């Protein structure tokens, strides 16, 4: 069965493939590794720890074969493979967790957990006659056969460690953790019900009921009692969190939909509140209100508000001082105490089982270059005593304290060593890597370069950070490639990334460098890691695409370097990076000789943005007409008459983040305008290329195209 389809690929393309495997640009060293080798890193994804036992679990994706691994700090620190799924079948793990007593592991297998829509629908990237299902499983920590608990998503294990609640078709279902009886729907409520949270004693459930223009927080106490709605208002209520004593529930409140349309191009702040409600009566009151400023708006970094109810304090994240920092307030409300201070961000935040400490990944530390890394940081919930636990040149993320309060579990990487699990003993301060031997023996660790920090300014004066990958053989000039990440709320780092999608890109960048290319990975505005103004810049995205100035600045910077051949600068990226790649080729074929557009957006006037430009109501935003014109001018398709450089367009047609139709439309326009292009279609896979061999083919095609257009093209010019 032919999975891929490549058009406009002539004999020249095919015959040169073997040449590229054994040749490099002038002046480069012979390349010692293949794309298959550099993509063979085993990537740890979902991680969790037991709240009452020194145990942890994580999943590992190795060449598309996904399995769970566990470790028990009380026994030894030897990781053990728990499941034995044998195939690269594209079925992702998500919602991995341990029961409080550490006796059971629960997980979801299947679906598209990183998708923007249809997350509950199955994925079928192997084109099977009967599609796989999105299912919830449990397995004893000691080992054994996985037990099917039911179809659904978002499982949450009871504090009693005996049952699981999950979401199916917008309703909450329950099942025994050992699957001894079939799952059953717990109740029926209007809307789409999700975000279940057990009370501390495991007797009740708080949840969110989304109803279109508003949402409520409810409490389910049993089939013989009505649902209790907590302080219902004309608002969006979300993120329920129980008090440690189980008497109250805290939640976040945003304004409901409606009202006079506001400006599209310059929207007002998005205020939010923290409300606590009595879990017996439902009566609530506001305990904290955000500042009415852009910085005080509802945060949009990982975990959003990161609401926690700890020991005597309610904790949350806010951008109000210009950086996404942690704050806490007394349970009854009062002045917020800023727990973290400085020019850095906090993400992947977890609370210790006793509710007294927070652990997070932050781009901070004693080295100025830590702004481009992640380290594990600890802080108390009631005082600003922040401590960086993992300083150095490595990168660390996703921390969880185990139930003994002594062992900190997280993921660790360097610029060369791919990510592996790690366990730190907080008493002895010793760290042990878990599963480093899983990295293939022939993995080219010693061949990977260490990226360098580069800082330059865009034409409007905005300071841009980038990661520079230089070949070992620095004699030049070399062809160069600008890599543009997706998101756009992401930050590329001086080493392996905590997202598998961007660790894949990191490996591709290393492959290109190994072939003699200079690679510049650009952290353009709209990204995280550099403060509120950078994350929320003026005139960005469909409001003017000001972030594109940063891509032009990257090409200009490369063109000024003596080790770069400025006539042969290419560009590639996926998702939002695909959008900016298309913008670069459409608007500046004079700067970018070729590009690879992976899953990009090309016409920003359609899709999600359309509802703001053309609402159903008669009344429109005061700047609707100007916004419509600006949105079109922020689209690559507006500049097709200027597009000259060749492009490879890649897209999977079950993409649940960017509609496949965006690339279908672009390809027709490329044909109509006579622009040289090639295409690669991946049927039935998703935005994240869940099957490893699909990802490998996409990356090989990307590298082949750039090498051919920027290296062979250069040799033609030389002749």
C-alpha positions in Angstrom: 0.0 0.0 0.0 1.4 3.4 -1.0 1.1 5.7 2.0 2.9 8.8 0.6 2.3 10.7 -2.6 5.0 13.0 -4.0 4.2 15.1 -7.0 6.5 17.2 -9.2 9.3 14.9 -8.3 11.3 14.1 -11.4 14.0 11.5 -12.0 16.6 14.1 -11.0 15.2 14.2 -7.5 15.2 10.4 -7.1 18.6 9.8 -8.7 20.3 12.4 -6.5 19.0 10.8 -3.3 21.8 8.3 -3.2 24.2 11.1 -3.9 23.0 13.1 -0.9 23.6 10.2 1.3 27.3 10.2 0.5 28.1 13.8 -0.2 28.2 17.1 1.7 28.5 20.8 0.8 31.9 22.0 0.1 34.1 22.2 3.1 31.9 20.0 5.4 33.1 16.9 7.1 31.7 13.5 5.9 28.4 13.0 7.8 28.5 10.1 10.2 24.8 9.5 10.8 21.6 9.0 9.0 18.2 10.6 9.6 16.9 7.3 10.9 19.7 7.2 13.5 19.2 10.8 14.8 15.4 10.2 15.0 15.9 7.0 17.0 15.9 8.7 20.4 13.5 7.3 22.9 11.3 10.2 24.0 9.7 10.3 27.5 6.3 12.0 27.5 3.6 11.6 30.1 5.0 11.5 33.7 3.3 11.0 37.0 4.1 10.2 40.7 2.0 8.5 43.4 0.9 10.9 46.2 1.3 8.3 49.0 4.2 6.1 47.7 7.7 6.8 46.3 6.7 5.5 42.9 6.7 7.1 39.4 5.5 6.2 35.9 6.3 7.6 32.5 5.7 6.7 28.9 8.5 6.3 26.3 8.1 6.5 22.5 10.9 4.6 20.8 10.6 4.7 17.0 6.9 4.8 17.4 6.6 1.9 19.8 5.0 3.4 23.0 5.2 1.7 26.4 5.0 2.6 30.1 7.9 2.4 32.5 7.9 2.6 36.3 10.3 3.0 39.2 10.0 2.4 42.9 12.5 4.5 45.0 11.8 2.4 48.1 13.0 -0.7 46.3 15.7 0.5 44.0 16.0 3.0 41.1 16.1 0.5 38.3 13.4 1.4 35.8 11.1 -1.4 34.7 9.1 -1.7 31.5 5.5 -2.1 32.5 3.6 -2.6 29.2 4.6 -4.6 26.1 2.9 -2.9 23.2 5.0 -4.1 20.2 4.0 -2.0 17.2 4.5 1.5 15.7 0.7 1.9 15.4 0.2 5.6 16.0 -1.8 5.1 19.2 -0.6 7.7 21.6 -0.5 7.5 25.4 -2.1 10.3 27.4 -3.4 11.1 30.9 -0.9 8.7 32.5 -1.2 8.6 36.3 -0.6 6.5 39.4 -3.2 5.7 42.1 -2.5 7.4 45.4 -1.2 4.2 46.9 1.0 3.5 43.9 -0.6 0.1 43.2 -2.2 1.0 39.8 -1.3 2.8 36.7 -4.1 4.3 34.6 -3.8 5.7 31.1 -5.5 6.5 27.8 -4.4 4.9 24.6 -5.5 6.4 21.2 -6.9 9.6 19.9 -5.1 12.9 19.3 -4.4 14.3 22.8 -2.6 17.3 21.2 -5.3 18.2 18.8 -7.3 21.4 18.8 -10.6 19.6 18.0 -12.0 16.0 17.8 -9.7 14.9 20.6 -12.0 12.1 21.6 -12.2 10.7 18.0 -9.9 7.8 17.2 -7.0 8.1 14.8 -6.3 5.5 12.1 -2.9 6.3 10.5 -2.4 2.7 9.4 -5.6 2.8 7.4 -7.1 -0.2 9.2 -10.5 -1.4 8.0 -11.7 -1.0 11.6 -10.4 2.1 13.3 -8.8 1.8 16.7 -10.7 3.1 19.7 -9.8 5.7 22.3 -9.7 3.6 25.5 -8.9 3.9 29.1 -6.8 1.1 30.6 -5.4 0.2 34.0 -2.5 -2.1 34.9 -1.1 -3.1 38.3 2.2 -1.4 39.2 3.6 -4.8 39.9 3.0 -5.9 36.3 0.4 -8.0 34.5 -2.1 -7.7 31.7 -3.7 -4.3 31.1 -7.4 -4.1 32.0 -9.8 -2.3 29.7 -11.9 0.2 31.7 -13.9 1.7 28.9 -13.9 4.1 26.0 -13.3 7.8 26.9 -10.8 10.4 27.8 -9.5 12.4 30.9 -9.5 9.7 33.6 -8.9 10.7 37.2 -8.2 8.1 39.9 -10.0 8.4 43.2 -7.9 9.3 46.3 -9.1 6.0 47.6 -7.2 4.3 44.8 -10.2 2.1 44.0 -12.1 3.8 41.2 -11.7 6.0 38.1 -13.9 8.7 36.7 -13.6 9.7 33.0 -15.3 11.6 30.2 -17.3 10.1 27.4 -19.5 12.1 25.0 -19.6 15.1 27.3 -20.8 13.1 30.4 -18.9 11.6 33.4 -18.6 7.9 33.8 -17.2 5.8 36.6 -15.6 2.4 36.9 -13.6 0.3 39.4 -9.9 0.6 38.9 -9.5 -3.1 38.4 -12.3 -3.3 35.8 -14.3 -5.9 37.8 -17.6 -4.4 36.6 -18.6 -2.4 33.4 -18.2 1.4 33.4 -21.5 3.3 33.9 -22.6 6.9 33.4 -22.7 8.6 36.8 -25.4 11.2 35.9 -26.7 13.3 33.1 -26.3 17.0 32.9 -26.9 19.6 30.2 -23.9 20.7 28.2 -20.5 19.1 27.9 -19.2 18.0 31.3 -15.5 17.6 32.0 -12.6 18.5 34.3 -13.6 16.1 37.0 -11.9 16.5 40.4 -12.4 14.2 43.4 -12.9 15.6 46.9 -10.0 14.7 49.2 -11.9 11.8 50.8 -13.0 10.5 47.4 -16.7 10.8 48.1 -17.7 13.6 45.7 -16.8 15.0 42.3 -16.5 18.6 41.3 -16.7 19.2 37.5 -17.3 21.8 34.8 -20.4 21.9 32.7 -19.8 23.9 29.5 -22.9 25.3 27.9 -21.8 27.4 25.0 -22.0 31.0 26.2 -21.5 30.2 29.9 -20.4 27.3 32.1 -21.0 26.2 35.7 -19.1 24.3 38.3 -21.1 21.4 39.8 -20.7 18.9 42.6 -21.9 15.3 42.2 -22.4 13.6 45.6 -24.2 10.4 44.6 -27.0 9.0 42.5 -29.5 9.7 45.3 -28.7 13.5 45.4 -29.2 16.3 43.0 -26.2 18.1 41.5 -25.2 21.2 43.5 -24.3 24.2 41.2 -21.7 26.5 42.8 -22.7 30.2 42.6 -24.1 30.0 39.0 -23.7 33.2 37.1 -23.7 34.5 33.5 -20.0 33.6 33.3 -17.5 31.0 32.2 -16.5 29.1 35.4 -13.7 26.6 35.1 -10.8 24.7 36.9 -12.5 23.5 40.1 -10.1 22.7 43.0 -11.0 21.3 46.4 -9.8 22.7 49.7 -7.7 20.2 51.6 -10.5 19.7 54.1 -13.1 19.1 51.4 -15.4 21.9 52.6 -14.9 24.4 49.7 -14.1 24.5 46.1 -12.1 27.2 44.3 -12.5 27.9 40.7 -11.7 30.5 38.0 -14.3 32.9 36.6 -14.3 34.7 33.3 -17.0 36.9 31.7 -19.6 35.0 29.7 -20.1 35.5 26.0 -22.0 38.5 24.5 -22.0 42.2 25.0 -21.2 45.0 22.5 -18.5 43.9 20.1 -15.1 45.2 21.0 -12.1 46.0 18.7 -10.7 43.1 16.9 -7.3 44.6 16.2 -6.9 46.1 19.7 -9.0 43.9 22.1 -9.5 44.9 25.7 -8.0 43.0 28.6 -9.5 39.7 29.6 -10.1 40.0 33.4 -10.6 36.9 35.6 -11.4 36.1 39.2 -10.9 33.4 41.7 -14.1 32.3 43.5 -14.5 30.0 46.4 -17.8 28.3 47.2 -19.2 26.3 50.1 -19.4 22.6 49.0 -22.5 22.1 51.1 -24.6 25.1 50.1 -23.1 26.3 46.9 -22.8 29.9 48.1 -19.6 31.6 46.8 -17.6 34.8 47.0 -14.7 36.3 45.1 -11.4 36.0 46.9 -9.2 37.6 44.2 -9.6 39.7 41.1 -7.0 40.2 38.4 -5.7 43.7 37.6 -7.6 45.3 34.8 -4.5 45.5 32.6 -3.3 43.6 29.6 -0.7 41.9 31.7 -3.3 41.0 34.3 -5.5 39.2 31.7 -6.2 35.5 31.8 -2.8 33.8 31.3 -2.2 31.7 28.1 1.0 29.8 29.0 1.0 26.1 29.9 -1.6 25.2 32.5 -3.3 28.6 32.1 -4.0 29.9 35.7 -2.4 26.8 37.2 -4.8 27.0 40.1 -3.9 24.9 43.2 -5.3 24.9 46.7 -2.4 24.1 49.1 -1.8 24.2 52.8 -3.7 27.3 53.8 -3.1 29.1 50.5 -4.6 29.3 47.1 -1.9 29.4 44.4 -2.2 30.7 40.8 -0.1 32.0 37.9 -0.3 35.5 36.6 1.5 37.7 34.0 0.6 40.8 36.0 4.2 41.9 36.5 5.2 41.2 32.9 6.3 37.6 33.5 4.3 34.5 34.2 5.0 34.1 37.9 3.4 32.2 40.8 1.3 34.0 43.4 -0.6 32.8 46.5 -3.4 34.3 48.6 -4.9 33.3 51.9 -7.8 30.9 51.7 -10.3 33.6 52.6 -8.8 36.1 50.2 -6.5 39.0 50.6 -3.4 40.5 49.0 -1.5 38.2 46.6 2.0 37.2 47.6 4.4 36.9 44.6 6.3 33.7 45.1 8.7 33.9 42.1 10.5 37.0 41.0 12.7 37.8 38.0 12.8 37.8 34.2 11.8 34.2 33.6 8.7 32.1 33.3 7.2 29.2 35.3 5.5 26.2 33.6 4.7 22.5 34.2 3.8 23.4 37.8 3.0 20.7 40.3 2.3 20.7 44.0 3.8 18.5 46.7 1.5 15.9 48.2 1.4 17.9 51.5 0.4 21.1 49.7 3.3 23.1 51.1 5.6 23.3 48.1 5.5 23.9 44.3 7.9 22.5 41.7 8.1 23.8 38.2 10.3 24.2 35.1 11.7 27.7 34.7 14.1 29.4 32.3 16.2 30.7 35.1 19.4 29.9 37.0 22.9 31.3 37.7 24.0 31.2 34.0 22.7 34.1 31.7 22.1 31.4 29.1 19.5 29.7 31.3 17.0 32.1 29.7 17.2 29.6 26.8 17.0 26.5 29.0 14.7 24.9 31.5 15.6 23.9 35.1 13.6 22.5 38.0 12.7 25.1 40.6 11.2 24.7 44.1 9.2 27.3 46.1 7.0 27.3 49.1 3.3 28.2 48.8 3.5 30.8 51.6 6.9 32.5 51.1 9.2 33.6 48.3 12.0 31.1 49.0 12.6 30.0 45.4 15.5 27.6 44.8 16.9 26.3 41.4 17.4 22.6 42.1 19.1 21.6 38.8 21.5 24.4 37.7 24.0 23.8 34.9 24.1 23.4 31.2 21.5 20.7 31.0 17.7 21.0 30.6 15.1 19.6 33.0 11.3 19.7 33.0 8.0 18.1 34.3 8.8 17.7 38.0 6.7 15.6 40.4 7.5 14.9 44.1 6.7 11.4 45.1 4.6 10.4 48.1 7.5 10.1 50.5 8.3 13.8 50.1 11.9 12.9 49.4 12.2 11.9 45.8 11.7 14.3 42.9 11.0 12.8 39.5 11.5 14.7 36.3 12.9 14.5 32.8 16.6 15.5 32.0 18.5 16.2 28.8 21.6 18.0 27.5 22.4 19.5 24.1 23.7 16.1 23.1 22.0 13.5 25.3 18.4 12.9 24.4 15.8 13.2 27.2 15.6 10.5 29.9 13.8 10.2 33.2 15.7 11.2 36.4 15.1 10.9 40.2 16.6 13.3 42.7 17.0 12.5 46.3 16.2 15.8 48.0 18.0 14.8 51.2 21.3 13.7 49.7 20.9 16.0 46.6 22.0 13.1 44.4 20.4 12.5 41.0 20.2 9.2 39.1 19.3 9.0 35.5 16.7 6.3 34.7 16.9 4.4 31.5 19.9 6.0 29.9 20.8 2.6 28.6 17.6 2.7 26.5 19.2 5.2 24.1 20.5 3.1 21.2 24.2 2.2 21.3 24.7 3.7 17.9 23.0 7.0 18.7 25.2 9.8 17.4 25.5 11.7 20.7 29.1 12.7 20.1 28.3 14.1 16.6 25.7 16.6 17.9 26.7 20.2 18.2 25.8 22.6 21.0 23.6 25.4 19.8 24.8 29.0 20.6 22.7 31.9 21.7 22.3 34.6 19.1 20.5 38.0 19.7 19.6 40.5 17.0 17.0 43.1 16.3 14.1 43.2 13.9 13.5 46.3 11.8 11.1 47.8 14.4 13.7 47.4 17.2 12.3 44.3 18.9 15.1 42.1 20.3 15.0 38.5 18.9 16.7 35.5 20.4 17.7 32.5 18.3 19.7 29.3 18.5 22.6 28.9 16.1 23.8 25.5 15.0 27.2 25.7 13.4 29.0 22.8 11.6 32.2 21.6 13.1 34.0 22.5 9.9 33.4 26.3 10.0 35.2 27.1 6.7 32.6 28.6 4.5 30.6 30.0 3.2 27.9 27.5 4.0 24.3 27.3 2.8 22.0 28.1 5.7 18.5 27.3 6.9 16.1 29.2 9.1 14.0 27.0 11.3 10.7 28.4 12.4 8.9 26.7 15.3 5.1 26.3 15.5 2.7 27.1 18.3 3.4 30.0 18.3 3.6 30.1 22.2 6.8 28.0 22.2 10.4 28.6 22.9 13.2 26.7 21.3 16.1 25.9 23.6 19.8 25.3 23.8 19.3 21.6 23.7 16.6 18.9 23.4 13.1 20.2 23.8 10.4 19.0 26.3 8.0 18.6 23.4 8.4 15.5 21.2 7.4 17.6 18.2 10.2 20.0 18.7 12.7 17.4 19.8 12.1 15.9 16.4 12.8 19.3 14.8 16.0 19.6 17.0 17.1 16.3 15.5 16.5 17.5 12.0 18.4 20.6 12.7 21.3 18.5 13.9 21.1 16.4 10.7 21.3 19.5 8.5 24.2 20.8 10.4 25.9 17.5 10.0 25.5 18.0 6.3 27.4 21.2 6.4 24.5 23.7 6.8 24.2 26.6 9.2 20.9 26.4 11.0 19.3 29.3 12.8 16.3 28.4 15.0 14.3 31.7 15.6 12.4 32.5 18.7 10.1 35.0 17.1 7.7 37.3 18.9 4.4 35.6 20.0 6.6 33.0 21.7 7.1 32.4 25.4 10.1 32.8 27.6 10.8 36.5 27.1 7.9 38.2 29.0 4.4 39.5 28.3 5.2 42.1 25.7 7.1 39.5 23.6 4.3 36.9 24.0 1.5 39.4 23.2 3.1 41.8 20.7 1.2 44.5 18.9 0.0 43.8 15.3 0.9 40.2 15.4 -0.8 37.1 13.9 -3.9 38.0 11.8 -3.6 41.5 13.2 -0.6 42.4 11.0 1.9 39.6 11.2 4.5 41.7 12.9 6.3 38.5 13.9 7.3 38.1 10.2 9.7 40.9 10.8 11.7 38.6 13.0 12.0 36.0 10.2 13.3 38.6 7.8 15.7 39.8 10.5 17.0 36.2 10.8 17.7 36.0 7.1 19.4 39.4 7.2 21.6 38.4 10.2 22.6 35.2 8.4 23.4 37.1 5.3 25.8 39.3 7.2 27.9 36.4 8.5 31.1 35.5 6.7 30.4 31.7 7.2 27.0 31.9 5.4 26.4 31.9 1.6 23.7 34.6 1.6 22.5 33.5 -1.9 21.5 30.1 -0.6 19.4 30.6 2.6 16.4 28.3 3.0 13.6 28.1 5.5 11.3 25.4 7.0 8.8 24.9 9.7 5.7 23.2 10.8 2.2 24.5 11.8 2.7 28.2 12.6 6.3 27.6 11.4 4.7 26.4 8.1 2.7 29.6 7.9 5.8 31.8 8.4 7.7 29.7 5.9 5.0 30.4 3.3 5.1 34.1 4.3 8.8 34.2 3.7 8.6 32.6 0.3 5.7 34.7 -0.8 7.0 38.0 0.4 10.7 37.6 0.2 11.8 35.1 -2.4 14.8 37.5 -2.8 16.0 36.4 0.7 14.8 32.8 0.9 15.9 30.5 -2.0 13.7 27.5 -1.0 11.5 26.3 1.8 9.5 23.4 3.2 6.0 24.3 4.5 4.7 21.6 6.8 1.0 21.8 7.9 0.9 25.5 7.5 -1.9 28.1 7.5 -2.1 30.2 4.4 -5.4 32.1 4.3 -6.1 33.6 7.7 -9.4 35.1 6.7 -11.1 31.7 7.0 -11.6 29.2 9.8 -11.6 30.2 13.4 -10.8 33.9 12.7 -13.8 34.2 10.4 -16.4 34.4 13.3 -14.8 37.6 14.6 -14.7 39.2 11.1 -18.2 38.1 10.1 -20.3 37.3 13.2 -23.9 36.1 12.9 -25.3 39.2 14.6 -26.1 42.5 12.7 -23.8 44.4 15.0 -20.1 44.1 14.1 -16.9 45.2 15.7 -16.1 48.9 15.1 -12.9 48.0 13.2 -14.3 44.9 11.4 -13.7 46.2 7.9 -10.1 47.2 8.7 -9.5 43.9 10.5 -10.7 41.9 7.5 -8.3 43.7 5.2 -5.5 43.3 7.8 -6.2 39.6 8.1 -5.9 39.1 4.4 -2.7 41.1 4.3 -1.4 38.8 7.0 -1.9 35.8 4.8 0.7 34.2 2.5 -2.0 33.8 -0.2 -2.2 37.6 -0.5 1.3 37.6 -2.1 1.2 34.8 -4.6 2.3 37.1 -7.4 5.6 37.7 -5.6 6.3 34.1 -4.8 9.2 32.8 -6.9 11.2 30.3 -4.8 10.5 26.5 -4.9 8.6 25.0 -2.0 7.8 21.5 -0.7 4.3 21.4 0.8 3.7 18.6 3.4 0.5 17.9 5.2 -1.3 15.0 6.9 -5.0 14.9 6.0 -6.4 14.0 9.5 -4.8 17.1 10.9 -6.8 18.3 13.9 -4.8 21.5 14.4 -4.6 23.0 11.0 -7.2 22.1 8.4 -5.8 20.1 5.5 -7.8 22.4 3.2 -5.3 25.1 3.9 -2.6 23.2 2.0 -5.1 22.0 -0.7 -5.9 25.7 -1.4 -2.3 26.7 -1.5 -1.3 24.0 -3.9 -4.0 25.1 -6.4 -2.7 28.7 -6.1 0.9 27.5 -6.6 -0.2 25.7 -9.8 -2.1 28.6 -11.1 0.8 31.0 -10.6 3.4 28.6 -12.1 5.4 28.5 -8.9 7.8 25.5 -8.7 6.6 23.2 -6.0 6.5 19.6 -4.8 4.0 18.0 -2.5 3.9 15.2 0.1 0.6 14.0 1.5 0.3 11.6 4.5 -3.2 10.1 4.4 -4.9 9.4 7.7 -2.2 10.7 10.0 -2.4 13.8 12.1 -0.7 17.1 12.8 1.9 15.3 15.0 2.7 12.4 12.6 1.9 9.7 15.1 3.5 6.9 13.1 7.2 7.0 13.4 8.0 5.9 9.8 5.7 8.7 8.6 7.6 11.2 10.6 10.9 9.8 9.3 9.7 10.1 5.7 8.6 13.7 6.3 12.0 14.6 7.8 13.9 12.8 5.1 11.8 14.6 2.4 12.4 18.0 4.2 16.2 17.4 4.3 16.4 16.0 0.8 14.6 19.1 -0.6 16.7 21.6 1.2 19.9 19.9 0.4 19.0 19.7 -3.3 17.8 23.2 -3.6 20.4 24.9 -1.5 23.4 22.7 -2.2 23.0 21.3 -5.7 21.6 24.6 -6.7 24.7 26.3 -5.4 26.9 23.9 -7.3 25.0 24.8 -10.4 25.6 28.5 -9.8 29.3 27.8 -9.2 29.5 26.1 -12.6 
